[in-house]
Amino acid sequence: MASAALLLFGAFGLLTAIGVPIAFAIGAAAAITFLLFMDFNQSVFIVAQQMASGLDSFTLLAIPFFILAGNIMNRGGIAMRLIAFAKVLGGRLPGALAHCNVLANMMFGSISGSAVAAAAAVGGVMSPLQKKEGYDPAYSAAVNIASCPTGLLIPPSATLIVYSLITGGTSIAALFVAGYLPGILMGLSLMIVAGIIAKKRGYPLAPRSTWQEVFRATADAILPLGLIIIVMGGIISGAFTATEASAIAVVYTLLLALVWYREIGVKDLPSIITESAVTTSIVLLMIGASIAMSRAMAFGDIPFALSDALLSISENPIVILLAINIALLIVGTFMDMTPALLIFTPIFMPVVRDLGMDPVHFGIVMTFNLCIGICTPPVGSALFVGCSVGGTSISAVIRPLLPFYAVLFALLLLVTYVPAISLTLPRLLLGY
């Protein structure tokens, strides 16, 4: 076991350090580890077999469909309509445009299922408006960066679909419903911090909206927000599965952008589909490689050995869960969300099972934890995109991000140690 663990993580660390793309580093590390148990030809064969069989899943079809739906919405004018609606909701609060940014990220991120897309679409619109009103660009970028991952918790979420696959069939419906309260709490907590800072700095309130503006913004947002009702209503009622819901989402967003809003034309579809195919291929390659790595870990009994090691530290669940959270926070600083989820879920799952922790609850804790990681240096994807669209540097935005990090860490501990935050809605709505 020690040799397998050292070889697996050593090879992975070395390959990523020299710049090998992470999906190839994962697959190569798995193949190298299998050499402890079999010859070279068998090692390469079993990695390829595991990648192919791991991707042969009906559930995984939801990922390309949700990615396509998100790209259609991103190009179809839906972000602007959600931002207008968010301005109506948060307009009379201190630092109104900052609150608008958070609310827009919560809505657009949940519909698109992508933190990076939310940071780019919402931040690209909000940053010039905030600069015009005298907001510090670093503060504006910090608000956008910290709030864009809220959509990864508020369903539909491709991240939770991946977690369901890794854990062997944890209910996607339960995971989706469980994400609502933590995701909303994340957004509201960030709004409180943004409001306190804005009040201290004297940032202006937005002009009071007229009833005509309120009506127009609400009417424009009803159809995009209706997608959440259709998708989640169908999943909760059992009318269709998450995979079928993703296909419905594509049809709905296509009709919305192509026929109703007419923000895109048929000529735009090839580029949207191509962009979605490229993104999907990256995600699925990482999933396939990570499934091979999980198989290599199982060959070497690595998850169970690490589980025993963690449980030997303390018998107190509070201490063990704190150790897991600290480990994931460290991992999140240098590894993107999907590979981190794919690699470390099989490692920590035996531990939390021994603690009696519900897999749905743990899925929300892992997702929440890794959401923080994409906002932190050195490799946080949301951090880079947020700084780019905000016209500021990473060094300038770190200090304004610190109070947001603090409230996210505190909320992570609350979600970890209070299971009811994640499990109340699945029990009420699904009888989970």
N, C-alpha and C positions, 0 to 999 in steps of 0.2 A: 504493500500500500504506500509506504513512504517513497519508494522508488518511483511508483506510478505518479504520485502527486507531484514530486519534484520534477519529473520529466515533463508532465503535462503543463504545469503552470510555468516552469522554467522556459520551456520551448515557446509557449504563448507569449510570455513577457519579452523574451529576446526578439521574437519575430516582430512584435508590435513596436518595440524600441527602435528597430532598424528601418521602420517605415512600411512593413508589409501590410496591405489592407486587412482590416480586422477579420473579415470573413475567411480569407485565405489563411490567416494566422491561426484561427480557431480550427479549421479543417486539418491543417498541417500538424498542429500540436496533437490532435486526436490520432492522426496516422502514426506519428512518432511514438506515442504512448502504446499503441497496439503492438508495436514491435517487441515490447516486453513479453507478449503472450503468443505471438505468431510470426511467420516470416513476412518479408516485404510485400509479396504479391497478395497474400491474405489481408494484410493490414490495409493496403490501398483499396482492395475490393470491399472490405467491410465498411470503410468510410463512405465510399460511393453508394453502397447498398443502403446504409443508414440515412444518408441524405435523401435518396430517392424515396424510400419508404416513409420517412418522416414527413415529407411534403405531400404524400398521397393522403390528403385529409380533406373531407368536405368542409370542415369548419374553416380551414385556411382560405377558402374561396372568398370569405367575407373581407379579407384584407385588401386584395386588389380592387374589389368593388367599392369599399369605403374610401380608398385612396383616390379612385376615379371620381367618386361623388364629391370629395373634398376639392379636387382640382377644378371640377366644373363650377363649383360654388365660388372658388377663388377668382376665377376668370369671368364669372357671370354676374358681377355687380352686387352680390349678396352681402359682401363685407361692408360696403358703403351704407346699405340699408340698415344693417344691424348697428353700425356706428351711430347713425342718426337716431335710432331708437334708444341706444345707450345714453346719448346726450340728453334726451328727454327724461330718462330715469334719474340721472345723476347731476343734472344741470344746476341745482340750487345748493349743492354741498360745497364746502370749502375745497378748492382745487378741483373744480368740476370736471375739467378735461382729463385729469388723472383718474377720477372715478369712472368716467366714460370709457377710458382705455381698459380698465379692469373688467367692466361689464361687457364690453364688446369682445374682449378675449374669452370671457366665460361662454358667451353665446356662439361666437364664430368657431372657437376651438372645439366646443362640444359637437358642433355640426360637421366641421371638417375633420376632426379627430387628429389634428396635427398641431403641435405647439409651435413648430417652426413656421408653418403656414400662417398661423394666427399672429405670430410676432411680426412677420413680414407684411401681411395685409393690413392689420390694425395699426401697427407701428408706423408703417409708411404713410398712412393717412393722418394719424394723430400727431406725429412729431412736428410737422410744419405748423399745425394749428397751435400746439403748445408753445413752440418757439415764438410765434407771433404774439401770444398773450404774455410773454415774459418768463416762461418756465425755464429753469435750468435744463439744458439738453441732457445732462447726465442723470438728473432726477427723472425726467420723462422716460429715458431709456430704461432706467432701473424699474420703474413701474411696469413698463411693457414686458421686460424680461421676466420679472418675478411672477406676473399674472398669466403669461401665455400658456404655461403647463396646466392650468385649471381644466382645460378641455380634455386632457388625458384621463381625468377622473370622472368628469361628467359625461355620460354615455351619449352616443355609441363610441367605444374606444377600442382601437385595434390592439392596443397594449394589453388590455384585459382578455382579448380573444387569444393572444399568444400565451398568456399565463394559463388560461383554461386548457390549452393544448398540452402545455408542459406538464401540468399536474394530473393529466389523465382524465379530463372530463369534468372539472369543476364547473358548475352551472354558469353559463355565460349570462343568462337572464339575471341570476342572483348577483353576479359580479357587477353587471351594468347598474342594477338598482342600488347596490351597496355603494356605488361611487358618488351618488347624488349629494348626500349630506357632507362627506369630506370635501368634495369639490366646491360646493357652495360655501362651506366654512372657510376654505382656503381663500376664495375670492373676497368674502366679506372681511376677513382678517387683514388682507392686503389693503382693502379700501380704508380700514380704520387707520392703519399706519400711514397711508398716503394722505389721508385727511389731516392727521395730526401735523405732519411735516408741512403740508400746504398751508395750514392755518398759521404756523409759526413763521413761514416765509411770506405770508400775505398774498398768496396767489388768488386771482379773482374768481368770483362765482360767474357762471355763464348767465347771459341775459335770460330773463324769464320767458319760457316758450309760450306762444299763443296757443289757444285751443286748436286752431287750424293746423299748426305745426305738430302738436301732440297727436292729433287725429291722423295726419298724413304719415308721420313716422311709425305710428302703431300699425296702421293699415299696411305699410310697406314691409313691416317685420313679421306680420302674421303668417304669411306663406312660408318664408324660410324657417321660422320656429315650428311651423306645422310638421316639418319633417321629423322633429324629435318626438312629437306626439304620435305620429304614424308608426315610426320605427319602434319606439318603446311600448306604445299601446299594443302593437301587434305581438311583440315578444312576450310581454307580461300576460296578455290574454291567451297566449298559445296559438294565435292565428298563423304565425309563421316563425321560423327559426331565425337566429341572428344572421346566418348566411343568406337566407331568403330576404331578410330585411335589408341587407346591404345591396342586393340587386334592386329592390324597390327604391332604395335611396338614390341609385343611379338614374333610374327612370324619372323619379320625381324631380331631382335637381336638373336633369336635362330638359324636361318640359318647362321648368321654371325659368332657366337661363335662356333657352333657345326659343320658346314660344311665347311665354308670358312677358318677361322683361326684355327679351331680344337684345341682350348685351353681347351675345356671341352668335356666330352664324355657323352653318354647316362646314364652311371652309376652315373654321377654327378647331373642329373636332380632331383631325389627325394629329395636330401638335399636342392637344390635351391628352389624347390617348397614348401618344408616344411618351410624354412626360410621366404619365401614370405607370406605364409599362416599365420604364427605367427605375422609378422609385420602387415598384413592386419587386422587380428582379433583385434589387439590393437587399430589401427586407427578407425576401424568401431565401436568398443565398445565405444570409446570416442565420436564418432559422434552421436551414438544412445542415449547415456546418456545426451549429450549436447542438443539434440533436446527435450528431456523430460524436461530439465532445462529451455529451451526457452519457453516451454508451461507453466511451472510454473510461469515464469516471466510475461507472457501474462495474466495469471489468475489474478495476482496481480497488473496489469497495471504498472509494474516496468519500462519498457522501456520508456513509455510516461511520467511518472513522472520524471525520470532522464533527459529526453529530455527537459521538461519544466524547470528543475532546471539549466541545462546547459545554456539554452537560456536566463534565468533570470540573469545570471552572466554578460552578455554583449550582445548587439545587433550587435557587430562587428564580422563578420565571421572570421577575422584573429585571434582574441582572442579566439573564441570558438574552432577553429581548432587547435590552439596551446595547449589549455587545453586538447583536445582529444589526441593529440600526446603525451603530457606529461603523461597522464593517461596510455596510451598503453605502453610507454617506461617503466613505473614503473611495470605494469603487466608483461611485458616481462622478467623482471629480476627474477621472481619467478614462472612463468607458461610457459609451453611449447607452441609451436606455434599453434598446432591444437585446443586444448581446449580453448586457449585465443581467437582464431578466432571465434569458435563456441559460446562462451559465450558472447563476447562483441560486435560482429557484430549486433545482434538484439537490443542491448542497444543503440548503437551510430547511427544506420541507420535512426531512426526517426529524429535525430538531423540534420544529413547532408542532409536529404531530405528537411527539413524546410529551410536549407541554400541554396537549389538549387544545391547541389553538385551532379555530375554525379556518379551513383553507380559503374561504371567501374573505374573511377578515384579514388574513395574511396577504392575500393578493392586493387588497387595498393599501395595506401598510407598505408593501414593496413598491407599488406604483407611486404612492405619495413620496416615499423616500427618494426614488430615482428621478421623480419630477424635479426635486431640488437639485439633483446632480446636473441636469441639462442647463441649469442657470449659473453654474459655478465654473471657475477656471480650473484647469487649463484647457479643457476640450468641450465645454458646454455648448452644444449647437445653438440653443436659444440665446445664449450670451453673445455669440458671434453675430448672429442675424440681428438681434436687437440693437447692438452697437452700430452695425452697418446702416440699418434704416434710420437710426436715431442720430447719425452724424456725430458720433462720439467714440472715444477709445475705451478699451477694456480697463486700462489703468484709471481712467477718470470715473468709470461707472461703479467700480468695486465699493468705494466708500458709501455712496448713496444706497447700494444694495444691502449693506450690513443690517439695518433695522428690519428689512424684509426677510433676510435670512433668519434673523432671530425669531420672528413670529412664525415662520415656517417650521423651524426646528421645534418650537414649543407646541405647535399644532400637531406635528408628527408624533410627539410623545403622547399627546391627548388621544389621537386616533389609535395609537398602539395599545394604550392601557385602558381604553374605554371601548370595548367591542361593540357596545350598543350603537355607537355612532355609525358603524358600518353595517350592522346586522338588523337594526330595527326595521328599516324599510323592506328588505327581502322577507322578513318574517311576517310583516303586515300585509304586503301585496302579493307574495308568492307562497306563503305558508312554509317558508324555508326552515 
